[in-house]
């Protein structure tokens, strides 16, 4: 990891792209038939940027308010000023034991007016305040309704210490960039696990036959090891079980971006297809999990002005099948990328979350003919 700065008593790290473990596709796993974009990331959708603030400090016994800290913030920025240049959007609750603020307003208007922020469960308020602070820096006349989504990272993190601040949120938004996206234990994914392995942020993209792009970013914190499926193989059942099962179920947040010209009701259909991609990896949305999806299209801007009409061009519903396939494939691959990239992490009370064992996983997939 690369040292960046000391920030409000928390040590802030940013994981360089080259320091990551190999992604799922890099080790030979193929998922679906559609090609990926240049970076195989949500940032393949033109204009979309991603920023992380990663907070890692301390080790040993948990002392609430002091650490150990294993948490952070991830921001998805749809365009240079989404408040003034709103985009069609929709959101869906796949299982509601969690929180994504702003969903009601997004679905009421069919528009997105803020960056999307991901963080831990008890930092929703700080995430909300951070988005407001960022917006007021742009103009004191703005009254945004932030979209902030959470997953629980208390297994590794001093979650009750609430170490994420509004300033961290502003920093994640302001430092968001295009190009490759850091994955695994970064940003909001720092303390997350999936299928009883270290996980967190993952991303992927697909290019459609009509050259439109679909990009997906997930914060993967879901699933139990026996359910893990990779390329249709029950890998989780074949891997040795070395850790006790989690005492609480996790969650997953899926963010979908596209440059295809589609309307809010069509974007909501993409959100529902994200559930198919999640299920391909084995997650069943257990009762105590919080699983949410939000989708937006960058194809058309709705300016915040006094106009009385908008001229809109949109694909017809019978042209959405490729978008459905792209969403499913990219969601599945994004989750697997989170698992493949994340390294082992030791957090509160010296708890260690192991990484997905590459060698054993690849051997299992070779036995089933999924990797040559």
N, C-alpha and C positions, 0 to 999 in steps of 0.2 A: 504494500500500500504506500501511497505517497502522502507525506505530511503537507497539509495546506495551511491551517491556522488554528489558533486557540480562540474559541468562540463561546462566550458566556459560560465559562467553566467547563465546557464540554470540548473534547478533542474532535475536530472535524477532519474526516478523511474523504478523499475521492478515489475510487478504484480505477486506475487506468485501464483502458480497454485491453491492452496487451497482457495485463496481469491476470485476466480471467482464465478459468479452466475452459476447455473446449466446449463449444455449443453442441446441441444434439446433432445437428446436420454435419458438423465438422467431423464427428466420429463415425459417420456413415449412415445415420438414421434418415430415412426418407419419409416424408409425411405429405400425402396428397399428391395431386397431379399438376397443380398450378405452380408457375415459377415464382420465385421470391423477388423482391425488389433489391436494389443495390446493397443496402445494409441489412436486409431481412429484419426490418424494424419499423415501428410506427412512424419514424421520421422519414420513411420513404414516401409518405404522403406530403406533397410540397407544402411548405410553410409550417409544418408541425415541429415543435421543439420539445425536448425533455430536459429537466434539470433535477439534480439530486443534491440533498444535503445529508450527509451520513454522520451520525454521532456515535462514537465508540470511545468509552473511557472506563477504566477501572476493571477490577477482577475480584473474585472471592465472594464472601458472604454479602447477601443483600442488605443494604442499609437504605431504607426508603428516603429518597431525596438526594442521596449521594451516589447511588449506583450499585452494581455495575450498569453502565448505559450501553444499550445495543438497539438503537432506534434511528429514526430520521424522517425525511420528507421527500416526496417525489412530486414534481409538477409537470403537467402536460399542458403546453401552451399552444393553442390552435392556430393563432395568427398574431401579428404584431400588436393589435389592439382589438381584442374580441369584444370588449364592451361597446366600442363605437361601431364595430363591424361584426355584427352577430351572425351566427351560423345556425342552420337547421340542426336540431338535436333531439334525442329522446333517451329515456332511461328506463330500466326495468329491474325490479326486485325478483331475483331467482329464488332466494330464501331470505326472509327478512330479519333474522336475529343479528342485526348489525345496523350500520348507519351510512347513508349517503345523503348529505344535506343538499337542499336545492332541487331534489328530484321533482317535487310537486310543481315548481315554477317552470322547470325545463319542459315537463310534459304538458303543462297548461298552455304555454305559448309555442312550444315546439322550437325553442331557440336556446342557444348557449351564449352567455354574455360574460363568462369568467374563465380563467384558467382552471383546470381540474387538478385538485390537490389530493394526494394520498398520504396517510400517516397512520399512527397507532390509535387504538380505541379511545384512550383517555386524553388524546391530544386533539380531538375534533374541534374543541373550542379554540385552541390556539391556531389550528389550521384556518378556521373561519375568520378569526381576528387578523391573521396574516394576509389573507386575500383582501379583506377590507382595507388594511393598511396599504397594501400595494396599489389598490385601485385609487385610494385617496391621494397617494403620491402623484398619480397621473392627473387627477383633478379633484378638488374638494367638493365638487357638485355631484359626484357619482354616488349612487346608492345601490350597490351590487347585492345579490343574493348568492353567496359562494356555494360551490359544489366541492364538498370535502368528504372523502370516503375513507373508511378505516378497516384495519385488521388488527387482531390481538397479538402482541409480541411479548407478553408478560412471562413466557417461559424462559426467555434469555435476558430480558430487559427489566430494569426498574421502572415499570410502567406507571406505578403510582407516584413516582417522583416527577412525572410530567416535565421531562427535560426539553421537549420541543417547545420553541418559543415562536411568536409571530415573526420575529426577525429571521428565523431559519426559513420560514415559509416564503417571505419576501425574497430571500437569497436564492432559494430554489427556483423561483419564477424568473428572477432577473438574470440568473446564470444559465437558463435553459438554452440548449443549442440543438442544431440539426446534426445529421451524420450518425455515426455509430452511437449506440446507447449502452451504457454500463448496465450489467445485469447481476442477478444474484443478491448478495448481501450488501446492497447499496440503498441509499435513500429510505423510503418507506419499507423496503424489503429487508433492512438490516437484521432485524430480529425474527424474521418469519421462517416457517418451516412448512413443508408439504410432504405428505406420505411418510412422515417421521424422518425426513431428511432435511437438511438445510436447503432453503429455497429463497423466495423473495421476488424480485423484479425479473420479468422475462418479457421478451418482445419478438415479433415476427411480422412478416408482410407477404402479400400475394399480389401479383399483377394479373389482371383479367384479360381475356382475349380482346376486349375493346380498349386496352391500355390504361384503364382506370386502376387505381391502387386501393387496397384495403390494408391497413396496418392495425395491429393489436398490441397493447401493453397490458400485462397483468401484474398484480401483486398476489402471488400464490402462497397461500397459507392454509391449505386445505388437504383433506384426504388422509386415509390410514394405510399403512404399508401393504397389508394383504390385498388392497384394492388397486394398487398401482398397475396401470396398463401402459405399455409402450409398443407402438406398432401392432396392436392387437394381441400382444403377448402378456400374460399375467406375471410380469417381472417381479412384482412385489411378493408374490407367493414363493417364488424361486430363490429370492435373496434371503440370507440368514437373518433371523430376527435377533438383534443385539440390544435393543432398547425397549423399555416398557412402553405400552401404548399411551398416547396422550390422555390426560385427564379431562381435557376439554377439546371440543371440535373447533376447527379453524374457519377461515373465510377465504373468499377470493373476490378481488375487484378486477373487472375487465373494462378496459377503455378501447373503443373501436373508432378509428378515423378512416375516412375515405374521401377521395376527390370525385367520386361518382355523384352526378346530380340527382339526389333523391330527397324525398320529403320526410317530415317527422314520423308519420305513421310507418313509412318504409324503414327508417332507421330503428324504430322500435322492433321491427321484425328481425333486424340484424342482432339486436340485443338478445332476443330469444334464441337465435342460432348459436350465440356464444355458449349457451348451456350445453349444446351438443358437443362442442369442442372440449369443454370441461369434462363431460362424461366420458369422452374417448380416453381420458387419462385415468378414469376410475372413480372420480368423486361423485357422490350421490346427493350432495346438499343435505347433510344431516340436519336434524331439527335445530340444533344449537349453532348452526353456521350462518354467517352473514354473507350472502353471495349477490353481488350487484353488477350490472353492466350499464354503460353509458356509451352512446354512439353519436358522432357528429360528422357532417359533411362540409368540406371546405369549398365545394364547387360554387356556391352562391352566397354572396354577402348581403345581409339585410342591414342597411345603414340605420343608425339611430338618428333619424331626422324627422322632419314634419311631412314627409311624403304621404300621400293617401292611397297609393297603389304600388304594387311590386309586380314585375313581369318575371315569371318563374318558368324555367324549363326543367322537366323531371323525367326520369325513366319511368316507363309504365311498369306495373307490378309484374307483368309477364317477362320482364327483362332482369329480374332480380336473382335468378337462380345462381348465376356465377358469383354474385356478391354473397349469397348464403354460403356457398362452398368455400369461398375465400375466408370468410369469417370463422367458419368451423376449423379449417386447416390452420389458420394463423393462431387461433386461440389455443389449440392443442399444442402447436409447436412452441408458443410463448411459455406455456407452463413447463414443458420439458426443458426449454432453455434455462429457465430459472433453476431447475433441479440440477442440470448438468454443469452449469457455471458456478453455482454457489460452493464455497469452501466450508470445511467444518468450522464451527464457531463455539467457543466456550463463553458462557455468560454468567448470570447471577447464580450464586451458590455453587459455582464451578460446574454447572450443568453444561454438558457438551452435546451439541446437535451434530451428528455425523453428516458428511456429504454423501450423496449418491455414489456408490463405488463404481467407477467407470469400467474397470477391467471385468468385474463380475457381470455387470449389466450387458456389456458388449458380448461377452461369452454366451450369455443366455440368448441374446438376440441372434447370434450366429447359429446356435443350435437349432433355432426355429427358422433359419433361412432369411432373416430380416436384414442382416448385414453380411456382406460377402467377406 
